[in-house]
Structure formats: C-alpha cells, structure tokens
Amino acid sequence: MQVIATIDWWTIGGYGLAVVLCAVVAVPILLGIFYTKEFQRLFESAPPLQAQLVDPAPDDDPVELTTSTGRRLVGSLFRHRGGERRGLIIFCHEFTGNRWLFQPYVDFIRDDGFDVFTFDFSNHGQSDAIDGYQPLQWVTEHEVADVDSAIEYVTSQQIASFEEIGLFGVSKGGGAAIVAAARNPRIQAVITDGAFPTHSIVTIYVERWVHLVVAFGGLLRMLPPWVHAGITRMELARIQRRRHCRYPHMEKSFRSLTRRPWFLIHGNRDNYVRTEVIEAIFNGNGQPEQFWKVNGAKHNQSIQVAQHEYHDKVRSFFLTHLNPSNM
C-alpha cells in the first residue's frame, strides 16, 4: 500500500507540473487571440487628435534629401537672424503635422543665433510616401530613419557639425528623435514634448482594460506584469508584419538618453500618455536632465498653456548645451 501511495503522489505531481507548464505557455497565446481585435483597433486607427497646421514660413529655403532607401524627403533650412551663430536645431513634427510646425516651437530661437532645419516625415507634407505603409501615432523605424537622414544631410552638406546639433521633437516626432539620438552619441542635446513609448503604453492598456475585453478579465488582471508584456511583444510582432513596419523598443532609448542632455516636456493633464507612465520607464534608473510637467496642459498643448516659460526654458537649455562650430 505504501508503494502504491508513493506512485500516486508522483503521478499527481507530474500531472500538476504539466498543467502549470501548459498554462505558462498557453495563457499568453490565448490572451493574444482574445486581444487581437483590440490591438488591431489600437494600431490600425488614428486618435481623434489632429495637428494644428500653420502657414508656410515666408523665408523658406527648401531642400530635398534622400533616405538610405532612396526615398525623397522635403525639408527647409532657416538661418539664424542675428548675433553669433550658436548651432542648429533639427525639428521633428508630430503625427499628421508638417515641417512648418517648427514656427511656434523653435522659430524664436533663431534670434539667439540658432539655425533651424525642419522636414516633412515620410507620408507627410511634400515628402514621398512609403509603399504599403500607413503611418499612425506610433513611432516606427521609418520615422527614425527619416531623422537619421536629416542628421546625415546637415552634416554631409557641412551645414552643421555634430558638436552643434540639437534635436527637438513633438509627440511622435519626439519619440523618433529619442531613438535616433540614443543610437547616435554625437548628438549633443535633445528636447521632446509629449513623446511616448509604445511598449509601455500598450502593456498598461492590456493590464488595465483586459476586464472589458474578456469575461474573465478580472482574473487575468491578477497575472504578473511579464505575462502582459509578453502579450504585447507577441501582438506587436504580428502587427509589424501586417503593417510593413518595425516598432523600436523605445524604453531602452528613453533610459539610454538619460546619460546625455535631455529636456523632457510633458503636460500633466495628458490623458493619452499620463506622466506616471513616463516616470515608470525610468524606475530609479536615472532621469532626464530636466523633466518639466506643465501644469494644466493636455497632449501637445504645453506651448499654448505656458508659451513664455516654454520659450525661456528651451532657449536656456540649448544655449547651455550647444557650442559654436569650430569649422
């Protein structure tokens, strides 16, 4: 009888282990199936926000540049308006925007000795479209490549040296600027307004809203974070193939950029990307040199809420971190 009992316990233990292993493998797959429609909605529909376009600048000096894949981008170079030349700012506009949006953000800094280079992202403004790719609010490698092309253009044409280049990006353009700067240590300074990380935003969506997607969502919300993160990675891999793009892991770039001059601006009433989401990325592993949470500002509205303070902070940051060219 004692031998039989021992065999029964081993059998039960084996079945139990098998169930656990099956659950570990099956749960992310099943959840991914349940979430497919929700991820399609997130990654195949645009938010209600639209960029507030402005008129073209009167002193435009348009140029054309070519990406590494042969696409044509249209940009504009605006020279500084007086005083000693101090550097060049590359402006990266938001989703649905165009290169003229540099005006409310950085045109003023031309009076302080900075040139400004601004360009239309692919599928925006006058730049070429990418076959099979429909851009949305999420940063992809296509936009990062566009920023890389702008950097390559101004340096190869000897418009600016790396020592005097700063990046300024808004929302999606800010995310592309973060990734490009993190990969290029020669970029001296970065300012972003409303930039957001894809993986973290989607993972939080999965964790918080799963109970609205499936009937047993209350139990699923109790799963550890790594399960939800795994679902996000699995779904993003599928969507990348479907949408002909790749989503960079922006959290790594966020953390990497904390080792260099970076001014992060974010509205504390941003309902699309809450400030606590941005703070959680760093999780004690460094912070941007400056992190300004603009009181009363919603997504992409910090410039309207606090324009004078906004300009003062931007001016001070670039004057501190960009040096005149020695060329």
C-alpha positions in Angstrom: 0.0 0.0 0.0 2.8 2.4 0.8 4.4 1.8 -2.7 1.1 2.5 -4.4 0.6 5.7 -2.5 4.1 6.8 -3.5 3.3 6.1 -7.1 0.0 8.0 -6.9 1.8 11.1 -5.5 4.4 11.1 -8.2 1.6 10.7 -10.8 -0.4 13.6 -9.3 2.8 15.7 -9.1 3.6 15.0 -12.7 0.1 16.0 -13.8 0.3 19.1 -11.7 3.6 20.2 -13.2 2.3 19.5 -16.7 -0.8 21.7 -16.1 1.4 24.5 -14.8 3.7 24.3 -17.8 0.8 24.2 -20.2 -0.7 27.3 -18.5 2.6 29.2 -18.7 2.8 28.5 -22.5 -0.9 28.7 -23.3 -2.1 31.8 -21.4 -0.1 34.3 -23.4 -1.2 32.7 -26.6 -4.9 32.6 -25.6 -4.8 36.1 -24.4 -3.2 37.2 -27.6 -6.1 35.6 -29.5 -8.6 37.4 -27.3 -6.8 40.7 -27.7 -6.3 40.6 -31.5 -9.2 42.8 -32.2 -8.2 45.3 -29.5 -4.6 45.5 -30.8 -5.9 46.0 -34.3 -8.0 48.9 -33.1 -5.0 50.4 -31.3 -2.6 50.0 -34.2 -4.9 50.5 -37.2 -6.9 53.5 -36.2 -5.8 57.1 -35.6 -6.7 59.0 -32.4 -9.1 62.0 -32.7 -6.2 64.4 -32.3 -5.1 66.3 -35.4 -2.1 68.6 -35.6 -3.0 72.3 -35.8 -1.3 73.3 -39.0 0.2 76.7 -39.6 1.1 78.7 -42.8 4.4 78.1 -44.5 7.2 80.4 -43.3 7.9 83.3 -45.6 11.7 83.0 -45.6 11.7 79.3 -46.6 14.8 77.8 -48.2 13.5 74.4 -49.4 15.8 71.4 -49.9 15.5 67.8 -50.9 17.3 64.9 -49.2 17.4 61.2 -49.8 17.0 58.5 -47.3 19.1 55.3 -47.1 16.4 53.5 -49.0 16.1 56.1 -51.8 13.0 58.0 -50.6 12.8 61.7 -51.1 12.2 63.9 -48.1 11.5 67.7 -48.4 13.0 70.0 -45.8 13.6 73.6 -45.1 16.7 75.4 -43.7 16.1 78.6 -41.8 19.2 80.6 -40.9 19.7 82.5 -37.6 18.6 86.1 -37.7 21.4 87.8 -35.9 24.2 87.7 -33.5 26.8 84.9 -33.1 25.9 81.6 -34.7 25.5 79.0 -31.9 24.3 75.9 -33.6 21.5 74.1 -35.5 18.2 72.6 -34.3 16.6 69.8 -36.2 12.8 69.9 -35.7 10.7 66.7 -35.9 7.0 67.4 -36.2 4.1 65.4 -34.7 1.8 62.9 -36.4 -0.4 64.5 -39.1 1.8 67.6 -39.0 4.4 69.0 -41.4 7.6 70.9 -41.3 6.0 74.3 -40.9 5.1 73.4 -37.3 8.6 74.4 -36.2 7.4 78.0 -36.0 5.5 78.1 -32.6 8.1 75.8 -31.1 11.6 77.0 -32.2 11.4 79.8 -34.7 12.0 82.3 -31.8 15.4 80.7 -31.1 16.8 82.0 -34.4 17.1 85.4 -32.8 19.5 83.7 -30.3 21.9 82.5 -33.1 20.5 79.1 -34.0 19.7 77.8 -37.5 16.7 75.6 -37.8 16.3 72.6 -40.1 12.8 71.1 -40.4 11.5 68.4 -42.7 8.3 66.5 -43.6 8.3 62.9 -42.4 7.6 60.2 -45.0 3.9 60.1 -45.9 3.5 63.7 -44.7 3.6 67.1 -46.4 5.7 67.1 -49.6 7.8 64.0 -48.8 7.5 60.7 -50.6 5.1 58.0 -49.2 6.3 54.5 -48.3 4.6 51.8 -50.3 2.4 49.6 -48.2 2.8 51.8 -45.1 0.1 53.9 -43.5 1.6 55.9 -40.6 -0.3 56.3 -37.3 0.7 57.8 -34.0 3.2 55.0 -33.1 6.9 55.5 -33.8 8.3 53.1 -36.3 11.8 52.6 -37.8 10.6 54.5 -40.8 10.4 57.8 -38.8 13.7 57.0 -37.1 15.3 56.6 -40.5 13.9 59.9 -41.6 15.5 61.7 -38.6 18.8 59.9 -39.3 18.6 61.2 -42.9 18.1 64.7 -41.7 21.2 64.4 -39.4 23.2 63.0 -42.3 22.1 65.8 -44.6 23.1 68.7 -42.4 26.4 67.1 -41.5 27.4 65.9 -45.0 26.4 69.3 -46.5 28.5 71.0 -43.8 25.5 73.0 -42.7 26.4 72.0 -39.1 28.8 69.8 -37.2 27.7 67.2 -34.7 29.0 69.4 -31.8 26.3 72.0 -32.6 23.3 69.8 -33.4 20.3 69.7 -31.2 17.1 67.7 -31.8 13.6 69.0 -31.0 10.6 66.6 -31.4 6.9 66.8 -30.6 4.8 63.7 -29.7 5.6 61.0 -32.3 8.4 63.2 -33.7 9.8 63.4 -30.2 9.9 59.6 -30.0 11.7 59.3 -33.3 14.2 61.9 -32.1 14.8 60.0 -28.8 15.6 56.7 -30.7 17.8 58.5 -33.3 19.7 60.4 -30.6 20.1 57.3 -28.4 21.8 55.5 -31.3 24.0 58.4 -32.3 26.1 59.5 -29.3 27.4 62.5 -31.3 24.0 64.3 -30.9 24.6 66.9 -28.2 21.2 67.8 -26.8 17.6 66.7 -27.2 14.2 68.3 -26.3 11.0 66.4 -26.6 7.4 67.4 -25.9 4.8 64.8 -25.4 7.0 61.8 -26.5 5.7 58.4 -25.5 6.9 54.8 -25.5 4.9 52.2 -27.5 5.5 49.1 -25.4 4.8 50.7 -22.1 1.6 52.4 -23.3 0.2 49.2 -24.8 1.2 47.0 -21.9 -0.6 49.3 -19.5 -3.6 49.3 -21.7 -3.6 45.5 -21.6 -3.3 45.4 -17.8 -5.9 48.0 -17.1 -8.6 47.3 -19.7 -8.5 43.5 -20.0 -11.7 43.1 -18.0 -13.5 45.0 -20.7 -12.3 42.6 -23.4 -13.0 39.1 -22.0 -15.4 37.8 -19.4 -12.8 36.5 -17.1 -10.7 39.7 -17.3 -10.8 40.3 -13.6 -8.7 37.1 -13.0 -6.4 38.0 -15.9 -5.6 41.3 -14.3 -4.0 39.4 -11.5 -1.4 37.9 -13.7 2.2 39.1 -13.3 3.4 42.1 -15.5 5.7 39.9 -17.5 2.7 38.0 -18.9 1.1 41.2 -20.2 4.5 42.4 -21.5 4.8 39.1 -23.4 1.4 39.5 -24.9 2.4 43.0 -26.1 5.6 41.7 -27.7 3.7 38.9 -29.4 1.0 41.1 -30.8 3.4 43.8 -31.9 5.4 41.2 -33.8 2.2 40.2 -35.7 1.1 43.8 -36.3 4.6 44.7 -37.7 4.3 42.1 -40.4 0.7 43.2 -41.2 1.6 46.9 -41.3 5.0 46.6 -43.1 7.0 48.4 -40.3 9.0 47.8 -37.1 8.4 49.4 -33.8 11.6 50.3 -31.9 11.8 49.4 -28.2 11.7 53.0 -27.1 12.0 52.3 -23.4 15.7 51.3 -23.9 16.3 54.6 -25.8 14.5 56.6 -23.1 16.8 55.1 -20.4 19.9 55.4 -22.6 19.3 59.1 -23.3 19.3 60.0 -19.6 23.1 59.9 -19.8 23.1 62.9 -22.1 21.5 66.4 -22.0 17.8 65.8 -22.5 14.9 68.1 -21.6 11.6 66.2 -21.4 8.4 68.2 -21.5 5.0 66.7 -20.7 1.6 68.1 -19.9 0.3 66.9 -16.5 -3.2 66.7 -17.9 -2.2 64.5 -20.9 -5.0 61.8 -21.0 -3.3 59.9 -23.8 0.1 59.5 -22.1 -0.1 60.1 -18.3 3.0 61.4 -16.6 3.2 58.4 -14.3 3.7 56.2 -17.4 6.7 58.2 -18.4 8.1 58.2 -14.8 7.7 54.4 -14.6 10.0 53.9 -17.5 13.0 55.2 -15.6 12.1 53.3 -12.4 15.0 54.8 -10.5 17.5 54.3 -13.4 18.3 57.9 -13.9 16.2 60.8 -15.1 16.3 63.3 -17.9 18.4 66.3 -17.1 15.2 68.3 -17.0 11.7 66.9 -16.7 9.1 69.7 -16.9 5.5 68.6 -16.1 3.4 71.5 -17.4 0.5 72.3 -15.2 -2.9 72.3 -16.9 -1.5 71.1 -20.3 -3.1 68.3 -22.3 -1.3 66.4 -25.0 0.7 68.7 -27.3 -0.7 71.8 -25.6 2.2 72.8 -23.3 3.3 75.5 -25.8 -0.2 77.1 -25.6 -0.5 76.9 -21.9 2.9 78.3 -20.9 4.4 79.9 -24.0 6.7 82.4 -22.4 8.1 80.0 -19.8 8.3 77.3 -22.6 10.5 79.5 -24.8 12.7 80.6 -21.9 13.4 77.0 -20.9 14.1 75.9 -24.4 16.4 78.8 -25.0 18.3 78.3 -21.8 18.7 74.5 -22.5 20.1 74.9 -26.0 22.3 77.8 -25.1 23.8 75.7 -22.3 24.5 72.6 -24.3 25.3 73.6 -27.9 28.6 75.2 -28.8 29.5 77.3 -31.8 31.2 75.4 -34.6 34.9 75.4 -34.9 34.8 74.6 -38.6 
